[in-house]
Amino acid sequence: MTVLSTRPLPRPKTENTAQLAVRIPDAWLPRLDALIPWLAKPGVSATRTDAIRAVMSRGLDAFEEERALESKAPSLGSKPPKSRR
């Protein structure tokens, strides 16, 4: 027998978090709300805050990866090394 939990998704502990208030475009709200059912698990609810956390987490990962790739790429303003013949 499966017992369904009415607990929300696990959230970070309060002492390990920072509260942040931001303004976002109204057009983003329906997009965030559309993610809520996808984030929810059977018997575990999700909230708009969970959707925002998920989007920010993936976005941070993507930006950090892009930044790492850019730091490995040669700069457009630099001259190529002289060849040794």
Contact map, one row per residue, 1 for C-alpha under 8 A:
1110000000000000000000000000000000000000000000000000000000000000000000000000000000000
1111000000000000000000000000000000000000000000000000000000000000000000000000000000000
1111100000000000000000000000000000000000000000000000000000000000000000000000000000000
0111110000000000000000000000000000000000011100000000000000000000000000000000000000000
0011111000000000000000000000000000000000001100000000000000000000000000000000000000000
0001111100000000000000000000000000000000001110000000000000000000000000000000000000000
0000111110000000000000000000000000000000001110000000000000000000000000000000000000000
0000011111000000000000000000000000000000000111100000000000000000000000000000000000000
0000001111100000000000000000000000000001000111000100000000000000000000000000000000000
0000000111110000000000000000000000000000000000000000000000000000000000000000000000000
0000000011111000000000000000000000000000000000000000000000000000000000000000000000000
0000000001111101100000000000000000000000000000000000000000000000000000000000000000000
0000000000111111100000000000000000000000000000000000000000000000000000000000000000000
0000000000011111110000000000000000000000000000000000000000000000000000000000000000000
0000000000001111100000000000000000000000000000000000000000000000000000000000000000000
0000000000011111110000000000000000000000000000000000000000000000000000000000000000000
0000000000011111111000000000000000000000000000000000000000000000000000000000000000000
0000000000000101111100000000000000000000000000000000000000000000000000000000000000000
0000000000000000111110000000000000000000000000000000000000000000000000000000000000000
0000000000000000011111000000000000000000000000000000000000000000000000000000000000000
0000000000000000001111100000000000000000000000000000000000000000000000000000000000000
0000000000000000000111110000000000000000000000000000000000000000000000000000000000000
0000000000000000000011111000000000000000000000000000000000000000000000000000000000000
0000000000000000000001111101000000000000000000000000000000000000000000000000000000000
0000000000000000000000111111100000000000000000000000000000000000000000000000000000000
0000000000000000000000011111100000000000000000000000000000000000000000000000000000000
0000000000000000000000001111111000000000000000000000000000000000000000000000000000000
0000000000000000000000011111111100000000000000000000000000000000000000000000000000000
0000000000000000000000001111111110000000000000000000000000000000000000000000000000000
0000000000000000000000000011111111000000000000000000000000000000000000000000000000000
0000000000000000000000000011111111100000000000000000000000000000000000000000000000000
0000000000000000000000000001111111110000000000010011000000000000000000000000000000000
0000000000000000000000000000111111110000000000010010000000000000000000000000000000000
0000000000000000000000000000011111111100000000000000000000000000000000000000000000000
0000000000000000000000000000001111111110000000000010000000000000000000000000000000000
0000000000000000000000000000000111111111000001110110000000000000000000000000000000000
0000000000000000000000000000000001111111000001000000000000000000000000000000000000000
0000000000000000000000000000000001111111100000000000000000000000000000000000000000000
0000000000000000000000000000000000111111100001000110000000000000000000000000000000000
0000000010000000000000000000000000011111110111000000000000000000000000000000000000000
0000000000000000000000000000000000000111111111000000000000000000000000000000000000000
0001000000000000000000000000000000000001111110000000000000000000000000000000000000000
0001111000000000000000000000000000000000111110000000000000000000000000000000000000000
0001111110000000000000000000000000000001111111000000000000000000000000000000000000000
0000011110000000000000000000000000000001111111100000000000000000000000000000000000000
0000000110000000000000000000000000011011100111110110000000000000000000000000000000000
0000000100000000000000000000000000010000000011111110000000000000000000000000000000000
0000000000000000000000000000000110010000000001111111000000000000000000000000000000000
0000000000000000000000000000000000000000000000111111100000000000000000000000000000000
0000000010000000000000000000000000010010000001111111110000000000000000000000000000000
0000000000000000000000000000000110110010000001111111111000000000000000000000000000000
0000000000000000000000000000000100000000000000011111111100000000000000000000000000000
0000000000000000000000000000000000000000000000001111111110000000000000000000000000000
0000000000000000000000000000000000000000000000000111111111000000000000000000000000000
0000000000000000000000000000000000000000000000000011111111100000000000000000000000000
0000000000000000000000000000000000000000000000000001111111110000000000000000000000000
0000000000000000000000000000000000000000000000000000111111111000000000000000000000000
0000000000000000000000000000000000000000000000000000011111111100000000000000000000000
0000000000000000000000000000000000000000000000000000001111111110000000000000000000000
0000000000000000000000000000000000000000000000000000000111111111000000000000000000000
0000000000000000000000000000000000000000000000000000000011111111100000000000000000000
0000000000000000000000000000000000000000000000000000000001111111110000000000000000000
0000000000000000000000000000000000000000000000000000000000111111111000000000000000000
0000000000000000000000000000000000000000000000000000000000011111111100000000000000000
0000000000000000000000000000000000000000000000000000000000001111111110000000000000000
0000000000000000000000000000000000000000000000000000000000000111111111000000000000000
0000000000000000000000000000000000000000000000000000000000000011111111100000000000000
0000000000000000000000000000000000000000000000000000000000000001111111110000000000000
0000000000000000000000000000000000000000000000000000000000000000111111111000000000000
0000000000000000000000000000000000000000000000000000000000000000011111111000000000000
0000000000000000000000000000000000000000000000000000000000000000001111111100000000000
0000000000000000000000000000000000000000000000000000000000000000000111111100000000000
0000000000000000000000000000000000000000000000000000000000000000000011111110000000000
0000000000000000000000000000000000000000000000000000000000000000000000111111010000000
0000000000000000000000000000000000000000000000000000000000000000000000001111110000000
0000000000000000000000000000000000000000000000000000000000000000000000000111110000000
0000000000000000000000000000000000000000000000000000000000000000000000000011111000000
0000000000000000000000000000000000000000000000000000000000000000000000000111111100000
0000000000000000000000000000000000000000000000000000000000000000000000000000111110000
0000000000000000000000000000000000000000000000000000000000000000000000000000011111000
0000000000000000000000000000000000000000000000000000000000000000000000000000001111100
0000000000000000000000000000000000000000000000000000000000000000000000000000000111110
0000000000000000000000000000000000000000000000000000000000000000000000000000000011111
0000000000000000000000000000000000000000000000000000000000000000000000000000000001111
0000000000000000000000000000000000000000000000000000000000000000000000000000000000111
